[in-house]
Each structure stands twice: as structure tokens, then as C-alpha cells.
Amino acid sequence: MQTTLDVRGMTCGHCESSVKGALEALNGITAVEVHLDTGKVDVAYDEAQVTIADMRQAVEDQGYDVVA
């Protein structure tokens, strides 16, 4: 599966690394691509192992907001 998260508050390379690292630490995430300029994060994942709610929580735990 693939989804795109709309993440608010990312402004720099550190932000990008924090979000990417938090998502990659979840079981079932196979790829993460952060687009700092648009605030979009493309995530490929195994829906049997991880949910979008899990992803949202991981990003929000880093201090960023996930929209919708």
C-alpha cells in the first residue's frame, strides 16, 4: 500500500530526518520519501503490520501535525 501524509511544521533537514526516522522505525514501513517544500510525505507500507493511525502518531510524537 501507499499513502501520502500532509505534515505541517517541517522547515529544515532536521525536520525531514525526524519524520523519516520516526516512520522508518515502525514495523511494516517499506519506504519513506519526505518532500520538505510541500510538506508531503509518501509512505509505502504493509497494511497488515502498520496503520495510518500508527504513522500519524509517530509523526505527531516528533512534534509535527498531520492534517486529515
mmCIF file of the N, C-alpha and C atoms, coordinates in Angstrom:
data_MODEL
# 
_entry.id   MODEL 
# 
loop_
_atom_site.group_PDB 
_atom_site.id 
_atom_site.type_symbol 
_atom_site.label_atom_id 
_atom_site.label_alt_id 
_atom_site.label_comp_id 
_atom_site.label_asym_id 
_atom_site.label_entity_id 
_atom_site.label_seq_id 
_atom_site.pdbx_PDB_ins_code 
_atom_site.Cartn_x 
_atom_site.Cartn_y 
_atom_site.Cartn_z 
_atom_site.occupancy 
_atom_site.B_iso_or_equiv 
_atom_site.pdbx_formal_charge 
_atom_site.auth_seq_id 
_atom_site.auth_comp_id 
_atom_site.auth_asym_id 
_atom_site.auth_atom_id 
_atom_site.pdbx_PDB_model_num 
ATOM 1   N N  . MET A 1 1  ? 0.845  -1.188 0.000  1.00 0.00 ? 1  MET A N  1 
ATOM 2   C CA . MET A 1 1  ? 0.000  0.000  0.000  1.00 0.00 ? 1  MET A CA 1 
ATOM 3   C C  . MET A 1 1  ? 0.880  1.237  0.000  1.00 0.00 ? 1  MET A C  1 
ATOM 4   N N  . GLN A 1 2  ? 0.272  2.327  -0.432 1.00 0.00 ? 2  GLN A N  1 
ATOM 5   C CA . GLN A 1 2  ? 0.965  3.615  -0.449 1.00 0.00 ? 2  GLN A CA 1 
ATOM 6   C C  . GLN A 1 2  ? 0.001  4.683  0.031  1.00 0.00 ? 2  GLN A C  1 
ATOM 7   N N  . THR A 1 3  ? 0.533  5.636  0.811  1.00 0.00 ? 3  THR A N  1 
ATOM 8   C CA . THR A 1 3  ? -0.268 6.771  1.243  1.00 0.00 ? 3  THR A CA 1 
ATOM 9   C C  . THR A 1 3  ? 0.605  8.008  1.258  1.00 0.00 ? 3  THR A C  1 
ATOM 10  N N  . THR A 1 4  ? -0.035 9.170  1.272  1.00 0.00 ? 4  THR A N  1 
ATOM 11  C CA . THR A 1 4  ? 0.678  10.433 1.395  1.00 0.00 ? 4  THR A CA 1 
ATOM 12  C C  . THR A 1 4  ? 0.127  11.161 2.612  1.00 0.00 ? 4  THR A C  1 
ATOM 13  N N  . LEU A 1 5  ? 1.028  11.487 3.524  1.00 0.00 ? 5  LEU A N  1 
ATOM 14  C CA . LEU A 1 5  ? 0.657  12.245 4.714  1.00 0.00 ? 5  LEU A CA 1 
ATOM 15  C C  . LEU A 1 5  ? 0.938  13.715 4.466  1.00 0.00 ? 5  LEU A C  1 
ATOM 16  N N  . ASP A 1 6  ? 0.061  14.583 4.945  1.00 0.00 ? 6  ASP A N  1 
ATOM 17  C CA . ASP A 1 6  ? 0.248  16.027 4.855  1.00 0.00 ? 6  ASP A CA 1 
ATOM 18  C C  . ASP A 1 6  ? 0.729  16.488 6.225  1.00 0.00 ? 6  ASP A C  1 
ATOM 19  N N  . VAL A 1 7  ? 2.014  16.815 6.317  1.00 0.00 ? 7  VAL A N  1 
ATOM 20  C CA . VAL A 1 7  ? 2.641  17.124 7.599  1.00 0.00 ? 7  VAL A CA 1 
ATOM 21  C C  . VAL A 1 7  ? 2.941  18.615 7.685  1.00 0.00 ? 7  VAL A C  1 
ATOM 22  N N  . ARG A 1 8  ? 2.475  19.248 8.745  1.00 0.00 ? 8  ARG A N  1 
ATOM 23  C CA . ARG A 1 8  ? 2.700  20.686 8.971  1.00 0.00 ? 8  ARG A CA 1 
ATOM 24  C C  . ARG A 1 8  ? 3.831  20.881 9.980  1.00 0.00 ? 8  ARG A C  1 
ATOM 25  N N  . GLY A 1 9  ? 4.642  21.874 9.727  1.00 0.00 ? 9  GLY A N  1 
ATOM 26  C CA . GLY A 1 9  ? 5.682  22.250 10.681 1.00 0.00 ? 9  GLY A CA 1 
ATOM 27  C C  . GLY A 1 9  ? 7.088  21.844 10.296 1.00 0.00 ? 9  GLY A C  1 
ATOM 28  N N  . MET A 1 10 ? 7.246  21.144 9.185  1.00 0.00 ? 10 MET A N  1 
ATOM 29  C CA . MET A 1 10 ? 8.591  20.765 8.740  1.00 0.00 ? 10 MET A CA 1 
ATOM 30  C C  . MET A 1 10 ? 9.212  21.940 8.005  1.00 0.00 ? 10 MET A C  1 
ATOM 31  N N  . THR A 1 11 ? 10.402 22.354 8.459  1.00 0.00 ? 11 THR A N  1 
ATOM 32  C CA . THR A 1 11 ? 11.035 23.517 7.840  1.00 0.00 ? 11 THR A CA 1 
ATOM 33  C C  . THR A 1 11 ? 12.488 23.304 7.441  1.00 0.00 ? 11 THR A C  1 
ATOM 34  N N  . CYS A 1 12 ? 13.095 22.190 7.869  1.00 0.00 ? 12 CYS A N  1 
ATOM 35  C CA . CYS A 1 12 ? 14.530 22.031 7.622  1.00 0.00 ? 12 CYS A CA 1 
ATOM 36  C C  . CYS A 1 12 ? 14.916 20.565 7.479  1.00 0.00 ? 12 CYS A C  1 
ATOM 37  N N  . GLY A 1 13 ? 16.176 20.340 7.234  1.00 0.00 ? 13 GLY A N  1 
ATOM 38  C CA . GLY A 1 13 ? 16.685 18.986 7.082  1.00 0.00 ? 13 GLY A CA 1 
ATOM 39  C C  . GLY A 1 13 ? 16.514 18.152 8.345  1.00 0.00 ? 13 GLY A C  1 
ATOM 40  N N  . HIS A 1 14 ? 16.654 18.783 9.498  1.00 0.00 ? 14 HIS A N  1 
ATOM 41  C CA . HIS A 1 14 ? 16.448 18.047 10.746 1.00 0.00 ? 14 HIS A CA 1 
ATOM 42  C C  . HIS A 1 14 ? 15.007 17.562 10.852 1.00 0.00 ? 14 HIS A C  1 
ATOM 43  N N  . CYS A 1 15 ? 14.070 18.424 10.467 1.00 0.00 ? 15 CYS A N  1 
ATOM 44  C CA . CYS A 1 15 ? 12.647 18.044 10.474 1.00 0.00 ? 15 CYS A CA 1 
ATOM 45  C C  . CYS A 1 15 ? 12.432 16.831 9.574  1.00 0.00 ? 15 CYS A C  1 
ATOM 46  N N  . GLU A 1 16 ? 13.006 16.902 8.409  1.00 0.00 ? 16 GLU A N  1 
ATOM 47  C CA . GLU A 1 16 ? 12.885 15.805 7.443  1.00 0.00 ? 16 GLU A CA 1 
ATOM 48  C C  . GLU A 1 16 ? 13.431 14.511 8.034  1.00 0.00 ? 16 GLU A C  1 
ATOM 49  N N  . SER A 1 17 ? 14.595 14.579 8.663  1.00 0.00 ? 17 SER A N  1 
ATOM 50  C CA . SER A 1 17 ? 15.214 13.393 9.262  1.00 0.00 ? 17 SER A CA 1 
ATOM 51  C C  . SER A 1 17 ? 14.371 12.845 10.408 1.00 0.00 ? 17 SER A C  1 
ATOM 52  N N  . SER A 1 18 ? 13.805 13.734 11.223 1.00 0.00 ? 18 SER A N  1 
ATOM 53  C CA . SER A 1 18 ? 12.985 13.301 12.359 1.00 0.00 ? 18 SER A CA 1 
ATOM 54  C C  . SER A 1 18 ? 11.750 12.543 11.893 1.00 0.00 ? 18 SER A C  1 
ATOM 55  N N  . VAL A 1 19 ? 11.066 13.099 10.905 1.00 0.00 ? 19 VAL A N  1 
ATOM 56  C CA . VAL A 1 19 ? 9.847  12.470 10.396 1.00 0.00 ? 19 VAL A CA 1 
ATOM 57  C C  . VAL A 1 19 ? 10.180 11.146 9.715  1.00 0.00 ? 19 VAL A C  1 
ATOM 58  N N  . LYS A 1 20 ? 11.199 11.166 8.883  1.00 0.00 ? 20 LYS A N  1 
ATOM 59  C CA . LYS A 1 20 ? 11.579 9.951  8.169  1.00 0.00 ? 20 LYS A CA 1 
ATOM 60  C C  . LYS A 1 20 ? 12.002 8.857  9.139  1.00 0.00 ? 20 LYS A C  1 
ATOM 61  N N  . GLY A 1 21 ? 12.811 9.209  10.123 1.00 0.00 ? 21 GLY A N  1 
ATOM 62  C CA . GLY A 1 21 ? 13.281 8.239  11.097 1.00 0.00 ? 21 GLY A CA 1 
ATOM 63  C C  . GLY A 1 21 ? 12.151 7.644  11.928 1.00 0.00 ? 21 GLY A C  1 
ATOM 64  N N  . ALA A 1 22 ? 11.205 8.494  12.329 1.00 0.00 ? 22 ALA A N  1 
ATOM 65  C CA . ALA A 1 22 ? 10.077 8.024  13.137 1.00 0.00 ? 22 ALA A CA 1 
ATOM 66  C C  . ALA A 1 22 ? 9.229  7.026  12.351 1.00 0.00 ? 22 ALA A C  1 
ATOM 67  N N  . LEU A 1 23 ? 9.011  7.320  11.081 1.00 0.00 ? 23 LEU A N  1 
ATOM 68  C CA . LEU A 1 23 ? 8.214  6.411  10.256 1.00 0.00 ? 23 LEU A CA 1 
ATOM 69  C C  . LEU A 1 23 ? 8.964  5.125  9.949  1.00 0.00 ? 23 LEU A C  1 
ATOM 70  N N  . GLU A 1 24 ? 10.239 5.235  9.617  1.00 0.00 ? 24 GLU A N  1 
ATOM 71  C CA . GLU A 1 24 ? 11.020 4.035  9.287  1.00 0.00 ? 24 GLU A CA 1 
ATOM 72  C C  . GLU A 1 24 ? 11.180 3.106  10.487 1.00 0.00 ? 24 GLU A C  1 
ATOM 73  N N  . ALA A 1 25 ? 11.029 3.626  11.694 1.00 0.00 ? 25 ALA A N  1 
ATOM 74  C CA . ALA A 1 25 ? 11.155 2.800  12.898 1.00 0.00 ? 25 ALA A CA 1 
ATOM 75  C C  . ALA A 1 25 ? 9.938  1.895  13.105 1.00 0.00 ? 25 ALA A C  1 
ATOM 76  N N  . LEU A 1 26 ? 8.846  2.189  12.408 1.00 0.00 ? 26 LEU A N  1 
ATOM 77  C CA . LEU A 1 26 ? 7.633  1.376  12.543 1.00 0.00 ? 26 LEU A CA 1 
ATOM 78  C C  . LEU A 1 26 ? 7.754  0.092  11.729 1.00 0.00 ? 26 LEU A C  1 
ATOM 79  N N  . ASN A 1 27 ? 7.329  -1.014 12.310 1.00 0.00 ? 27 ASN A N  1 
ATOM 80  C CA . ASN A 1 27 ? 7.296  -2.276 11.570 1.00 0.00 ? 27 ASN A CA 1 
ATOM 81  C C  . ASN A 1 27 ? 6.283  -2.162 10.433 1.00 0.00 ? 27 ASN A C  1 
ATOM 82  N N  . GLY A 1 28 ? 6.666  -2.624 9.269  1.00 0.00 ? 28 GLY A N  1 
ATOM 83  C CA . GLY A 1 28 ? 5.755  -2.611 8.129  1.00 0.00 ? 28 GLY A CA 1 
ATOM 84  C C  . GLY A 1 28 ? 5.966  -1.461 7.167  1.00 0.00 ? 28 GLY A C  1 
ATOM 85  N N  . ILE A 1 29 ? 6.808  -0.495 7.521  1.00 0.00 ? 29 ILE A N  1 
ATOM 86  C CA . ILE A 1 29 ? 7.108  0.618  6.613  1.00 0.00 ? 29 ILE A CA 1 
ATOM 87  C C  . ILE A 1 29 ? 8.210  0.155  5.668  1.00 0.00 ? 29 ILE A C  1 
ATOM 88  N N  . THR A 1 30 ? 7.961  0.269  4.362  1.00 0.00 ? 30 THR A N  1 
ATOM 89  C CA . THR A 1 30 ? 8.951  -0.197 3.393  1.00 0.00 ? 30 THR A CA 1 
ATOM 90  C C  . THR A 1 30 ? 9.696  0.934  2.698  1.00 0.00 ? 30 THR A C  1 
ATOM 91  N N  . ALA A 1 31 ? 9.106  2.138  2.664  1.00 0.00 ? 31 ALA A N  1 
ATOM 92  C CA . ALA A 1 31 ? 9.785  3.288  2.051  1.00 0.00 ? 31 ALA A CA 1 
ATOM 93  C C  . ALA A 1 31 ? 9.145  4.578  2.541  1.00 0.00 ? 31 ALA A C  1 
ATOM 94  N N  . VAL A 1 32 ? 9.984  5.609  2.710  1.00 0.00 ? 32 VAL A N  1 
ATOM 95  C CA . VAL A 1 32 ? 9.506  6.930  3.119  1.00 0.00 ? 32 VAL A CA 1 
ATOM 96  C C  . VAL A 1 32 ? 10.211 7.963  2.262  1.00 0.00 ? 32 VAL A C  1 
ATOM 97  N N  . GLU A 1 33 ? 9.442  8.865  1.682  1.00 0.00 ? 33 GLU A N  1 
ATOM 98  C CA . GLU A 1 33 ? 10.019 9.973  0.920  1.00 0.00 ? 33 GLU A CA 1 
ATOM 99  C C  . GLU A 1 33 ? 9.375  11.268 1.406  1.00 0.00 ? 33 GLU A C  1 
ATOM 100 N N  . VAL A 1 34 ? 10.214 12.150 1.968  1.00 0.00 ? 34 VAL A N  1 
ATOM 101 C CA . VAL A 1 34 ? 9.738  13.418 2.518  1.00 0.00 ? 34 VAL A CA 1 
ATOM 102 C C  . VAL A 1 34 ? 9.959  14.517 1.489  1.00 0.00 ? 34 VAL A C  1 
ATOM 103 N N  . HIS A 1 35 ? 8.912  15.302 1.238  1.00 0.00 ? 35 HIS A N  1 
ATOM 104 C CA . HIS A 1 35 ? 9.000  16.446 0.330  1.00 0.00 ? 35 HIS A CA 1 
ATOM 105 C C  . HIS A 1 35 ? 8.870  17.699 1.186  1.00 0.00 ? 35 HIS A C  1 
ATOM 106 N N  . LEU A 1 36 ? 10.012 18.228 1.601  1.00 0.00 ? 36 LEU A N  1 
ATOM 107 C CA . LEU A 1 36 ? 10.044 19.354 2.524  1.00 0.00 ? 36 LEU A CA 1 
ATOM 108 C C  . LEU A 1 36 ? 9.331  20.581 1.967  1.00 0.00 ? 36 LEU A C  1 
ATOM 109 N N  . ASP A 1 37 ? 9.460  20.812 0.663  1.00 0.00 ? 37 ASP A N  1 
ATOM 110 C CA . ASP A 1 37 ? 8.870  22.006 0.052  1.00 0.00 ? 37 ASP A CA 1 
ATOM 111 C C  . ASP A 1 37 ? 7.347  22.000 0.065  1.00 0.00 ? 37 ASP A C  1 
ATOM 112 N N  . THR A 1 38 ? 6.727  20.828 0.037  1.00 0.00 ? 38 THR A N  1 
ATOM 113 C CA . THR A 1 38 ? 5.262  20.749 0.014  1.00 0.00 ? 38 THR A CA 1 
ATOM 114 C C  . THR A 1 38 ? 4.667  20.256 1.332  1.00 0.00 ? 38 THR A C  1 
ATOM 115 N N  . GLY A 1 39 ? 5.503  19.700 2.198  1.00 0.00 ? 39 GLY A N  1 
ATOM 116 C CA . GLY A 1 39 ? 5.002  19.140 3.448  1.00 0.00 ? 39 GLY A CA 1 
ATOM 117 C C  . GLY A 1 39 ? 4.372  17.772 3.276  1.00 0.00 ? 39 GLY A C  1 
ATOM 118 N N  . LYS A 1 40 ? 4.574  17.169 2.121  1.00 0.00 ? 40 LYS A N  1 
ATOM 119 C CA . LYS A 1 40 ? 4.002  15.846 1.858  1.00 0.00 ? 40 LYS A CA 1 
ATOM 120 C C  . LYS A 1 40 ? 5.033  14.766 2.165  1.00 0.00 ? 40 LYS A C  1 
ATOM 121 N N  . VAL A 1 41 ? 4.529  13.664 2.703  1.00 0.00 ? 41 VAL A N  1 
ATOM 122 C CA . VAL A 1 41 ? 5.388  12.518 2.990  1.00 0.00 ? 41 VAL A CA 1 
ATOM 123 C C  . VAL A 1 41 ? 4.744  11.286 2.359  1.00 0.00 ? 41 VAL A C  1 
ATOM 124 N N  . ASP A 1 42 ? 5.429  10.711 1.385  1.00 0.00 ? 42 ASP A N  1 
ATOM 125 C CA . ASP A 1 42 ? 4.949  9.500  0.725  1.00 0.00 ? 42 ASP A CA 1 
ATOM 126 C C  . ASP A 1 42 ? 5.456  8.299  1.505  1.00 0.00 ? 42 ASP A C  1 
ATOM 127 N N  . VAL A 1 43 ? 4.539  7.395  1.832  1.00 0.00 ? 43 VAL A N  1 
ATOM 128 C CA . VAL A 1 43 ? 4.896  6.229  2.639  1.00 0.00 ? 43 VAL A CA 1 
ATOM 129 C C  . VAL A 1 43 ? 4.383  4.965  1.957  1.00 0.00 ? 43 VAL A C  1 
ATOM 130 N N  . ALA A 1 44 ? 5.273  4.008  1.776  1.00 0.00 ? 44 ALA A N  1 
ATOM 131 C CA . ALA A 1 44 ? 4.883  2.678  1.299  1.00 0.00 ? 44 ALA A CA 1 
ATOM 132 C C  . ALA A 1 44 ? 4.910  1.761  2.513  1.00 0.00 ? 44 ALA A C  1 
ATOM 133 N N  . TYR A 1 45 ? 3.861  0.950  2.660  1.00 0.00 ? 45 TYR A N  1 
ATOM 134 C CA . TYR A 1 45 ? 3.754  0.153  3.880  1.00 0.00 ? 45 TYR A CA 1 
ATOM 135 C C  . TYR A 1 45 ? 2.948  -1.121 3.659  1.00 0.00 ? 45 TYR A C  1 
ATOM 136 N N  . ASP A 1 46 ? 3.090  -2.019 4.627  1.00 0.00 ? 46 ASP A N  1 
ATOM 137 C CA . ASP A 1 46 ? 2.330  -3.268 4.644  1.00 0.00 ? 46 ASP A CA 1 
ATOM 138 C C  . ASP A 1 46 ? 1.159  -3.057 5.600  1.00 0.00 ? 46 ASP A C  1 
ATOM 139 N N  . GLU A 1 47 ? -0.046 -2.992 5.059  1.00 0.00 ? 47 GLU A N  1 
ATOM 140 C CA . GLU A 1 47 ? -1.215 -2.682 5.880  1.00 0.00 ? 47 GLU A CA 1 
ATOM 141 C C  . GLU A 1 47 ? -1.527 -3.769 6.906  1.00 0.00 ? 47 GLU A C  1 
ATOM 142 N N  . ALA A 1 48 ? -0.923 -4.937 6.779  1.00 0.00 ? 48 ALA A N  1 
ATOM 143 C CA . ALA A 1 48 ? -1.113 -6.000 7.769  1.00 0.00 ? 48 ALA A CA 1 
ATOM 144 C C  . ALA A 1 48 ? -0.275 -5.739 9.029  1.00 0.00 ? 48 ALA A C  1 
ATOM 145 N N  . GLN A 1 49 ? 0.711  -4.833 8.914  1.00 0.00 ? 49 GLN A N  1 
ATOM 146 C CA . GLN A 1 49 ? 1.623  -4.584 10.036 1.00 0.00 ? 49 GLN A CA 1 
ATOM 147 C C  . GLN A 1 49 ? 1.494  -3.194 10.648 1.00 0.00 ? 49 GLN A C  1 
ATOM 148 N N  . VAL A 1 50 ? 1.035  -2.227 9.891  1.00 0.00 ? 50 VAL A N  1 
ATOM 149 C CA . VAL A 1 50 ? 1.007  -0.845 10.391 1.00 0.00 ? 50 VAL A CA 1 
ATOM 150 C C  . VAL A 1 50 ? -0.201 -0.114 9.813  1.00 0.00 ? 50 VAL A C  1 
ATOM 151 N N  . THR A 1 51 ? -0.772 0.791  10.605 1.00 0.00 ? 51 THR A N  1 
ATOM 152 C CA . THR A 1 51 ? -1.927 1.559  10.155 1.00 0.00 ? 51 THR A CA 1 
ATOM 153 C C  . THR A 1 51 ? -1.545 3.024  9.938  1.00 0.00 ? 51 THR A C  1 
ATOM 154 N N  . ILE A 1 52 ? -2.409 3.726  9.251  1.00 0.00 ? 52 ILE A N  1 
ATOM 155 C CA . ILE A 1 52 ? -2.189 5.160  9.063  1.00 0.00 ? 52 ILE A CA 1 
ATOM 156 C C  . ILE A 1 52 ? -2.230 5.869  10.412 1.00 0.00 ? 52 ILE A C  1 
ATOM 157 N N  . ALA A 1 53 ? -3.059 5.396  11.323 1.00 0.00 ? 53 ALA A N  1 
ATOM 158 C CA . ALA A 1 53 ? -3.108 5.976  12.673 1.00 0.00 ? 53 ALA A CA 1 
ATOM 159 C C  . ALA A 1 53 ? -1.758 5.813  13.375 1.00 0.00 ? 53 ALA A C  1 
ATOM 160 N N  . ASP A 1 54 ? -1.100 4.669  13.179 1.00 0.00 ? 54 ASP A N  1 
ATOM 161 C CA . ASP A 1 54 ? 0.237  4.463  13.755 1.00 0.00 ? 54 ASP A CA 1 
ATOM 162 C C  . ASP A 1 54 ? 1.226  5.474  13.188 1.00 0.00 ? 54 ASP A C  1 
ATOM 163 N N  . MET A 1 55 ? 1.147  5.686  11.878 1.00 0.00 ? 55 MET A N  1 
ATOM 164 C CA . MET A 1 55 ? 2.046  6.641  11.219 1.00 0.00 ? 55 MET A CA 1 
ATOM 165 C C  . MET A 1 55 ? 1.800  8.047  11.742 1.00 0.00 ? 55 MET A C  1 
ATOM 166 N N  . ARG A 1 56 ? 0.526  8.417  11.828 1.00 0.00 ? 56 ARG A N  1 
ATOM 167 C CA . ARG A 1 56 ? 0.157  9.745  12.324 1.00 0.00 ? 56 ARG A CA 1 
ATOM 168 C C  . ARG A 1 56 ? 0.727  9.953  13.734 1.00 0.00 ? 56 ARG A C  1 
ATOM 169 N N  . GLN A 1 57 ? 0.567  8.951  14.594 1.00 0.00 ? 57 GLN A N  1 
ATOM 170 C CA . GLN A 1 57 ? 1.047  9.064  15.969 1.00 0.00 ? 57 GLN A CA 1 
ATOM 171 C C  . GLN A 1 57 ? 2.566  9.213  16.009 1.00 0.00 ? 57 GLN A C  1 
ATOM 172 N N  . ALA A 1 58 ? 3.271  8.445  15.188 1.00 0.00 ? 58 ALA A N  1 
ATOM 173 C CA . ALA A 1 58 ? 4.735  8.514  15.161 1.00 0.00 ? 58 ALA A CA 1 
ATOM 174 C C  . ALA A 1 58 ? 5.209  9.906  14.756 1.00 0.00 ? 58 ALA A C  1 
ATOM 175 N N  . VAL A 1 59 ? 4.546  10.508 13.763 1.00 0.00 ? 59 VAL A N  1 
ATOM 176 C CA . VAL A 1 59 ? 4.918  11.856 13.302 1.00 0.00 ? 59 VAL A CA 1 
ATOM 177 C C  . VAL A 1 59 ? 4.553  12.891 14.358 1.00 0.00 ? 59 VAL A C  1 
ATOM 178 N N  . GLU A 1 60 ? 3.364  12.771 14.929 1.00 0.00 ? 60 GLU A N  1 
ATOM 179 C CA . GLU A 1 60 ? 2.931  13.730 15.951 1.00 0.00 ? 60 GLU A CA 1 
ATOM 180 C C  . GLU A 1 60 ? 3.799  13.640 17.200 1.00 0.00 ? 60 GLU A C  1 
ATOM 181 N N  . ASP A 1 61 ? 4.313  12.455 17.513 1.00 0.00 ? 61 ASP A N  1 
ATOM 182 C CA . ASP A 1 61 ? 5.217  12.298 18.653 1.00 0.00 ? 61 ASP A CA 1 
ATOM 183 C C  . ASP A 1 61 ? 6.527  13.062 18.445 1.00 0.00 ? 61 ASP A C  1 
ATOM 184 N N  . GLN A 1 62 ? 6.839  13.374 17.191 1.00 0.00 ? 62 GLN A N  1 
ATOM 185 C CA . GLN A 1 62 ? 8.046  14.161 16.879 1.00 0.00 ? 62 GLN A CA 1 
ATOM 186 C C  . GLN A 1 62 ? 7.764  15.665 16.939 1.00 0.00 ? 62 GLN A C  1 
ATOM 187 N N  . GLY A 1 63 ? 6.504  16.043 17.156 1.00 0.00 ? 63 GLY A N  1 
ATOM 188 C CA . GLY A 1 63 ? 6.159  17.461 17.304 1.00 0.00 ? 63 GLY A CA 1 
ATOM 189 C C  . GLY A 1 63 ? 5.562  18.104 16.072 1.00 0.00 ? 63 GLY A C  1 
ATOM 190 N N  . TYR A 1 64 ? 5.153  17.309 15.104 1.00 0.00 ? 64 TYR A N  1 
ATOM 191 C CA . TYR A 1 64 ? 4.571  17.837 13.872 1.00 0.00 ? 64 TYR A CA 1 
ATOM 192 C C  . TYR A 1 64 ? 3.086  17.496 13.815 1.00 0.00 ? 64 TYR A C  1 
ATOM 193 N N  . ASP A 1 65 ? 2.338  18.232 13.033 1.00 0.00 ? 65 ASP A N  1 
ATOM 194 C CA . ASP A 1 65 ? 0.915  17.990 12.873 1.00 0.00 ? 65 ASP A CA 1 
ATOM 195 C C  . ASP A 1 65 ? 0.650  17.278 11.557 1.00 0.00 ? 65 ASP A C  1 
ATOM 196 N N  . VAL A 1 66 ? -0.187 16.253 11.603 1.00 0.00 ? 66 VAL A N  1 
ATOM 197 C CA . VAL A 1 66 ? -0.618 15.555 10.395 1.00 0.00 ? 66 VAL A CA 1 
ATOM 198 C C  . VAL A 1 66 ? -2.036 15.995 10.107 1.00 0.00 ? 66 VAL A C  1 
ATOM 199 N N  . VAL A 1 67 ? -2.269 16.536 8.917  1.00 0.00 ? 67 VAL A N  1 
ATOM 200 C CA . VAL A 1 67 ? -3.573 17.054 8.525  1.00 0.00 ? 67 VAL A CA 1 
ATOM 201 C C  . VAL A 1 67 ? -4.361 15.963 7.805  1.00 0.00 ? 67 VAL A C  1 
ATOM 202 N N  . ALA A 1 68 ? -5.641 15.826 8.193  1.00 0.00 ? 68 ALA A N  1 
ATOM 203 C CA . ALA A 1 68 ? -6.560 14.845 7.593  1.00 0.00 ? 68 ALA A CA 1 
ATOM 204 C C  . ALA A 1 68 ? -5.889 13.509 7.645  1.00 0.00 ? 68 ALA A C  1 
# 
